[in-house]
Amino acid sequence: MPRIIISCPTTGEDVPTGHRTQDFELAAVTEPRSFRCPVCHQVHAWCGGDARIEHPLTPAEASASALPN
């Protein structure tokens, strides 16, 4: 199931919010939700307009990423 991600306001990196979705309308999230960022370790709040759904890997991408370099 794809993760909901935001851009870390400190580093700009994409980070997971700790939530996953299959069929979820992000615009419906109007109340801020908070999580501890795994990159900068600060607490960030997000709403639906701040977030996006992570693009899931295709089977070919998943296989390629599993191969040793």
N, CA, C and O atoms as CSV, one atom per row, in Angstrom:
chain,resi,resn,atom,element,x,y,z
A,1,MET,N,N,0.853,-1.167,0.000
A,1,MET,CA,C,0.000,0.000,0.000
A,1,MET,C,C,0.903,1.236,0.000
A,1,MET,O,O,1.844,1.303,0.791
A,2,PRO,N,N,0.639,2.204,-0.862
A,2,PRO,CA,C,1.483,3.398,-0.956
A,2,PRO,C,C,1.453,4.240,0.317
A,2,PRO,O,O,0.441,4.317,1.014
A,3,ARG,N,N,2.595,4.869,0.599
A,3,ARG,CA,C,2.712,5.728,1.777
A,3,ARG,C,C,2.320,7.156,1.424
A,3,ARG,O,O,2.422,7.576,0.272
A,4,ILE,N,N,1.872,7.893,2.432
A,4,ILE,CA,C,1.623,9.322,2.291
A,4,ILE,C,C,2.909,10.013,2.708
A,4,ILE,O,O,3.433,9.762,3.793
A,5,ILE,N,N,3.418,10.886,1.843
A,5,ILE,CA,C,4.687,11.554,2.105
A,5,ILE,C,C,4.530,13.074,2.012
A,5,ILE,O,O,3.610,13.585,1.372
A,6,ILE,N,N,5.444,13.773,2.662
A,6,ILE,CA,C,5.545,15.231,2.535
A,6,ILE,C,C,7.014,15.567,2.323
A,6,ILE,O,O,7.879,14.702,2.457
A,7,SER,N,N,7.290,16.804,1.996
A,7,SER,CA,C,8.667,17.278,1.950
A,7,SER,C,C,9.016,17.808,3.324
A,7,SER,O,O,8.293,18.638,3.876
A,8,CYS,N,N,10.127,17.332,3.884
A,8,CYS,CA,C,10.576,17.818,5.186
A,8,CYS,C,C,10.851,19.312,5.062
A,8,CYS,O,O,11.621,19.722,4.194
A,9,PRO,N,N,10.235,20.137,5.916
A,9,PRO,CA,C,10.457,21.579,5.811
A,9,PRO,C,C,11.883,21.994,6.175
A,9,PRO,O,O,12.313,23.092,5.823
A,10,THR,N,N,12.616,21.134,6.870
A,10,THR,CA,C,13.988,21.449,7.258
A,10,THR,C,C,14.987,21.075,6.170
A,10,THR,O,O,15.876,21.862,5.843
A,11,THR,N,N,14.843,19.865,5.604
A,11,THR,CA,C,15.827,19.367,4.642
A,11,THR,C,C,15.341,19.364,3.202
A,11,THR,O,O,16.148,19.330,2.273
A,12,GLY,N,N,14.017,19.399,3.009
A,12,GLY,CA,C,13.457,19.326,1.665
A,12,GLY,C,C,13.323,17.913,1.134
A,12,GLY,O,O,12.792,17.714,0.041
A,13,GLU,N,N,13.796,16.921,1.892
A,13,GLU,CA,C,13.694,15.528,1.457
A,13,GLU,C,C,12.265,15.024,1.603
A,13,GLU,O,O,11.525,15.468,2.480
A,14,ASP,N,N,11.886,14.090,0.732
A,14,ASP,CA,C,10.589,13.434,0.873
A,14,ASP,C,C,10.650,12.489,2.058
A,14,ASP,O,O,11.584,11.697,2.178
A,15,VAL,N,N,9.654,12.571,2.939
A,15,VAL,CA,C,9.617,11.718,4.132
A,15,VAL,C,C,8.226,11.134,4.306
A,15,VAL,O,O,7.231,11.797,4.014
A,16,PRO,N,N,8.150,9.887,4.783
A,16,PRO,CA,C,6.845,9.278,5.034
A,16,PRO,C,C,6.223,9.840,6.304
A,16,PRO,O,O,6.922,10.125,7.276
A,17,THR,N,N,4.914,9.994,6.287
A,17,THR,CA,C,4.193,10.536,7.441
A,17,THR,C,C,3.806,9.464,8.450
A,17,THR,O,O,3.344,9.775,9.549
A,18,GLY,N,N,3.993,8.208,8.077
A,18,GLY,CA,C,3.553,7.113,8.938
A,18,GLY,C,C,2.168,6.610,8.567
A,18,GLY,O,O,1.657,5.675,9.183
A,19,HIS,N,N,1.560,7.226,7.563
A,19,HIS,CA,C,0.231,6.808,7.097
A,19,HIS,C,C,0.365,6.194,5.711
A,19,HIS,O,O,1.221,6.590,4.920
A,20,ARG,N,N,-0.490,5.229,5.434
A,20,ARG,CA,C,-0.565,4.593,4.114
A,20,ARG,C,C,-1.994,4.697,3.609
A,20,ARG,O,O,-2.930,4.864,4.391
A,21,THR,N,N,-2.155,4.598,2.302
A,21,THR,CA,C,-3.501,4.687,1.737
A,21,THR,C,C,-3.627,3.856,0.480
A,21,THR,O,O,-2.663,3.671,-0.264
A,22,GLN,N,N,-4.815,3.364,0.257
A,22,GLN,CA,C,-5.126,2.669,-0.990
A,22,GLN,C,C,-5.973,3.610,-1.845
A,22,GLN,O,O,-5.576,4.001,-2.943
A,23,ASP,N,N,-7.131,3.959,-1.329
A,23,ASP,CA,C,-8.040,4.878,-2.022
A,23,ASP,C,C,-8.433,5.961,-1.038
A,23,ASP,O,O,-9.460,5.857,-0.367
A,24,PHE,N,N,-7.628,6.988,-0.951
A,24,PHE,CA,C,-7.825,8.013,0.060
A,24,PHE,C,C,-7.698,9.377,-0.596
A,24,PHE,O,O,-6.743,9.630,-1.330
A,25,GLU,N,N,-8.637,10.237,-0.340
A,25,GLU,CA,C,-8.619,11.584,-0.894
A,25,GLU,C,C,-7.865,12.499,0.061
A,25,GLU,O,O,-8.382,12.840,1.125
A,26,LEU,N,N,-6.651,12.903,-0.303
A,26,LEU,CA,C,-5.838,13.725,0.589
A,26,LEU,C,C,-6.493,15.067,0.903
A,26,LEU,O,O,-6.288,15.620,1.983
A,27,ALA,N,N,-7.270,15.586,-0.024
A,27,ALA,CA,C,-7.938,16.868,0.214
A,27,ALA,C,C,-8.905,16.783,1.393
A,27,ALA,O,O,-9.266,17.804,1.978
A,28,ALA,N,N,-9.321,15.567,1.740
A,28,ALA,CA,C,-10.244,15.388,2.864
A,28,ALA,C,C,-9.556,15.572,4.215
A,28,ALA,O,O,-10.226,15.721,5.237
A,29,VAL,N,N,-8.220,15.561,4.223
A,29,VAL,CA,C,-7.479,15.744,5.477
A,29,VAL,C,C,-7.330,17.248,5.708
A,29,VAL,O,O,-6.394,17.870,5.206
A,30,THR,N,N,-8.248,17.819,6.460
A,30,THR,CA,C,-8.221,19.266,6.706
A,30,THR,C,C,-7.677,19.602,8.083
A,30,THR,O,O,-7.191,20.711,8.302
A,31,GLU,N,N,-7.752,18.660,9.015
A,31,GLU,CA,C,-7.188,18.866,10.354
A,31,GLU,C,C,-5.706,18.477,10.312
A,31,GLU,O,O,-5.365,17.418,9.784
A,32,PRO,N,N,-4.833,19.310,10.855
A,32,PRO,CA,C,-3.399,18.966,10.837
A,32,PRO,C,C,-3.118,17.657,11.577
A,32,PRO,O,O,-3.714,17.368,12.615
A,33,ARG,N,N,-2.213,16.890,11.026
A,33,ARG,CA,C,-1.721,15.664,11.654
A,33,ARG,C,C,-0.225,15.839,11.864
A,33,ARG,O,O,0.454,16.485,11.066
A,34,SER,N,N,0.276,15.264,12.935
A,34,SER,CA,C,1.694,15.432,13.274
A,34,SER,C,C,2.422,14.100,13.270
A,34,SER,O,O,1.822,13.048,13.487
A,35,PHE,N,N,3.722,14.157,13.021
A,35,PHE,CA,C,4.580,12.982,13.093
A,35,PHE,C,C,6.015,13.444,13.322
A,35,PHE,O,O,6.367,14.589,13.037
A,36,ARG,N,N,6.826,12.544,13.837
A,36,ARG,CA,C,8.243,12.843,14.027
A,36,ARG,C,C,8.979,12.450,12.756
A,36,ARG,O,O,8.914,11.300,12.323
A,37,CYS,N,N,9.665,13.391,12.171
A,37,CYS,CA,C,10.364,13.198,10.902
A,37,CYS,C,C,11.546,12.235,11.080
A,37,CYS,O,O,12.372,12.423,11.974
A,38,PRO,N,N,11.623,11.204,10.227
A,38,PRO,CA,C,12.733,10.269,10.328
A,38,PRO,C,C,14.056,10.842,9.815
A,38,PRO,O,O,15.110,10.238,10.014
A,39,VAL,N,N,14.007,12.000,9.157
A,39,VAL,CA,C,15.225,12.603,8.614
A,39,VAL,C,C,15.825,13.613,9.583
A,39,VAL,O,O,17.000,13.505,9.936
A,40,CYS,N,N,15.035,14.596,10.021
A,40,CYS,CA,C,15.577,15.653,10.891
A,40,CYS,C,C,15.175,15.479,12.355
A,40,CYS,O,O,15.665,16.198,13.226
A,41,HIS,N,N,14.285,14.527,12.622
A,41,HIS,CA,C,13.837,14.175,13.981
A,41,HIS,C,C,13.012,15.265,14.668
A,41,HIS,O,O,12.832,15.223,15.885
A,42,GLN,N,N,12.515,16.230,13.914
A,42,GLN,CA,C,11.619,17.232,14.467
A,42,GLN,C,C,10.177,16.788,14.213
A,42,GLN,O,O,9.922,15.943,13.355
A,43,VAL,N,N,9.242,17.363,14.962
A,43,VAL,CA,C,7.830,17.077,14.750
A,43,VAL,C,C,7.306,18.027,13.680
A,43,VAL,O,O,7.481,19.242,13.779
A,44,HIS,N,N,6.663,17.467,12.658
A,44,HIS,CA,C,6.065,18.247,11.578
A,44,HIS,C,C,4.560,18.000,11.562
A,44,HIS,O,O,4.106,16.892,11.847
A,45,ALA,N,N,3.802,19.014,11.235
A,45,ALA,CA,C,2.364,18.887,11.039
A,45,ALA,C,C,2.087,18.977,9.542
A,45,ALA,O,O,2.774,19.689,8.811
A,46,TRP,N,N,1.073,18.247,9.102
A,46,TRP,CA,C,0.709,18.281,7.688
A,46,TRP,C,C,-0.799,18.170,7.524
A,46,TRP,O,O,-1.495,17.619,8.377
A,47,CYS,N,N,-1.281,18.694,6.430
A,47,CYS,CA,C,-2.675,18.558,6.006
A,47,CYS,C,C,-2.651,17.962,4.600
A,47,CYS,O,O,-1.582,17.780,4.018
A,48,GLY,N,N,-3.805,17.667,4.068
A,48,GLY,CA,C,-3.880,17.047,2.755
A,48,GLY,C,C,-3.195,17.822,1.650
A,48,GLY,O,O,-2.626,17.225,0.736
A,49,GLY,N,N,-3.239,19.140,1.718
A,49,GLY,CA,C,-2.613,19.947,0.679
A,49,GLY,C,C,-1.096,19.905,0.695
A,49,GLY,O,O,-0.454,20.251,-0.297
A,50,ASP,N,N,-0.517,19.482,1.815
A,50,ASP,CA,C,0.937,19.390,1.947
A,50,ASP,C,C,1.475,18.050,1.482
A,50,ASP,O,O,2.672,17.914,1.226
A,51,ALA,N,N,0.601,17.061,1.372
A,51,ALA,CA,C,1.025,15.676,1.181
A,51,ALA,C,C,0.765,15.186,-0.240
A,51,ALA,O,O,0.028,15.791,-1.019
A,52,ARG,N,N,1.404,14.068,-0.533
A,52,ARG,CA,C,1.146,13.371,-1.786
A,52,ARG,C,C,1.336,11.876,-1.538
A,52,ARG,O,O,1.938,11.466,-0.546
A,53,ILE,N,N,0.820,11.092,-2.442
A,53,ILE,CA,C,0.916,9.642,-2.310
A,53,ILE,C,C,2.168,9.193,-3.042
A,53,ILE,O,O,2.389,9.540,-4.202
A,54,GLU,N,N,2.978,8.419,-2.346
A,54,GLU,CA,C,4.223,7.909,-2.919
A,54,GLU,C,C,3.913,7.036,-4.122
A,54,GLU,O,O,3.004,6.207,-4.090
A,55,HIS,N,N,4.674,7.232,-5.169
A,55,HIS,CA,C,4.523,6.417,-6.373
A,55,HIS,C,C,5.031,5.016,-6.064
A,55,HIS,O,O,6.219,4.841,-5.792
A,56,PRO,N,N,4.153,4.011,-6.100
A,56,PRO,CA,C,4.616,2.653,-5.823
A,56,PRO,C,C,5.536,2.157,-6.934
A,56,PRO,O,O,5.377,2.533,-8.095
A,57,LEU,N,N,6.492,1.317,-6.575
A,57,LEU,CA,C,7.401,0.743,-7.555
A,57,LEU,C,C,6.663,-0.250,-8.442
A,57,LEU,O,O,5.809,-1.003,-7.975
A,58,THR,N,N,7.000,-0.240,-9.716
A,58,THR,CA,C,6.485,-1.275,-10.605
A,58,THR,C,C,7.243,-2.565,-10.291
A,58,THR,O,O,8.305,-2.502,-9.671
A,59,PRO,N,N,6.742,-3.716,-10.692
A,59,PRO,CA,C,7.485,-4.964,-10.451
A,59,PRO,C,C,8.907,-4.920,-11.010
A,59,PRO,O,O,9.829,-5.446,-10.386
A,60,ALA,N,N,9.098,-4.301,-12.173
A,60,ALA,CA,C,10.433,-4.211,-12.772
A,60,ALA,C,C,11.351,-3.328,-11.922
A,60,ALA,O,O,12.521,-3.657,-11.727
A,61,GLU,N,N,10.822,-2.203,-11.415
A,61,GLU,CA,C,11.623,-1.321,-10.562
A,61,GLU,C,C,11.990,-2.015,-9.255
A,61,GLU,O,O,13.112,-1.882,-8.767
A,62,ALA,N,N,11.039,-2.756,-8.691
A,62,ALA,CA,C,11.303,-3.471,-7.447
A,62,ALA,C,C,12.388,-4.522,-7.646
A,62,ALA,O,O,13.256,-4.684,-6.789
A,63,SER,N,N,12.349,-5.237,-8.768
A,63,SER,CA,C,13.368,-6.252,-9.060
A,63,SER,C,C,14.728,-5.602,-9.254
A,63,SER,O,O,15.735,-6.104,-8.755
A,64,ALA,N,N,14.764,-4.488,-9.975
A,64,ALA,CA,C,16.029,-3.812,-10.239
A,64,ALA,C,C,16.640,-3.262,-8.960
A,64,ALA,O,O,17.861,-3.285,-8.809
A,65,SER,N,N,15.819,-2.766,-8.030
A,65,SER,CA,C,16.352,-2.218,-6.802
A,65,SER,C,C,16.849,-3.311,-5.857
A,65,SER,O,O,17.625,-3.028,-4.945
A,66,ALA,N,N,16.416,-4.549,-6.061
A,66,ALA,CA,C,16.850,-5.660,-5.232
A,66,ALA,C,C,18.178,-6.241,-5.697
A,66,ALA,O,O,18.814,-6.997,-4.963
A,67,LEU,N,N,18.601,-5.896,-6.906
A,67,LEU,CA,C,19.850,-6.429,-7.436
A,67,LEU,C,C,21.048,-5.735,-6.788
A,67,LEU,O,O,21.020,-4.522,-6.580
A,68,PRO,N,N,22.107,-6.496,-6.465
A,68,PRO,CA,C,23.309,-5.860,-5.908
A,68,PRO,C,C,24.016,-5.026,-6.959
A,68,PRO,O,O,23.974,-5.351,-8.145
A,69,ASN,N,N,24.655,-3.969,-6.535
A,69,ASN,CA,C,25.378,-3.090,-7.470
A,69,ASN,C,C,26.718,-3.658,-7.828
A,69,ASN,O,O,27.458,-3.052,-8.602
